[in-house]
Amino acid sequence: MVNRNDIIVKLQEALEPLPYIRAFWLEGADALGTVDAYSDIDFWADVEDECEEQAYEAVENALSALAAIDYKHIMRHGHPKIRQRVYHLAGTSEYLMIDFCWQLHSRPKDEYAFYENNRVEAAKVLFDKDGLIRYKPLDLSDFVSSGKSRLDEAKYHRTQHMRVDKYIRRGQYLEAYAYYNRYVLEPLIDLLRLIYTPAHADYYLIHISSHIPTAEREKLEYFARIGSLEDMADKIPQAGQWFDDLLQNGYSGGTSCEIQSM
């Protein structure tokens, strides 16, 4: 059966000789050293702008040489210089999805420098012909402005708990659930992100279990477990108090350090 390492080795062997592929690296679990049986593979490649189609073909030919591609989805990426496709190979674990991103070589270089000793994002370089993958010190002062905007929004949401309460009183669970997530959980998540991962405050719940202390994770899980309207009503004031406590005692205006190890 084709395994994770087979895929990585095959793609590296196929792509490195191609002159229009300037760099090839892994992100996600492979780069952070957190691979388990459920991890997908996050590939990135830097490709000459005029060779997009050749790059797609080269990747898909290499994958097909290992096994039939039984799933392929072309995603619409929000960045104008990034292309993304998701694949799965027949006969491999259902969890072994291949998430492949191509960045055009003309993408501004300062957009993808990685921070040193960062446990949230990293790169494992497979080859780099132009020294494109760079690391730089983390300067949290770069995030004060964006952090303030996110904090202002979280504080506003904190004041809007009555939006949840009215649906609870109406007995409308679906609406109450939606507003509970928006006005009770989201401000807590954003504030925890601003405290513990200010350089990645927009990550929402992505891998948050490994980004915040265990005690905070367990508390957030408590507020995320909702079984009824009554449960919601009981937890809203508790969540509000926790937000206020975090704001007063935990938030340092974007100058706290990102957690390096848990």
Secondary structure, 3 states (H helix, E strand, C coil): CCCHHHHHHHHHHHHCCCCCEEEEEEECHHHHCCCCCCCCEEEEEEECHHHHHHHHHHHHHHHHHHCCEEEEEEECCCCCCEEEEEEEECCCCCCCCEEEEEEECCCCHHHCCEECCCCCCCCEEEEECCCCCCEECCCHHHHHHHHHHHHHHHHHHHCCCHHHHHHHHHCCHHHHHHHHHHHHHHHHHHHHHHHHCHHHHHHCCCCHHHCCCHHHHHHHHHHHCCCCHHHHHHHHHHHHHHHHHHHHHCCCCCCCCCCCCC
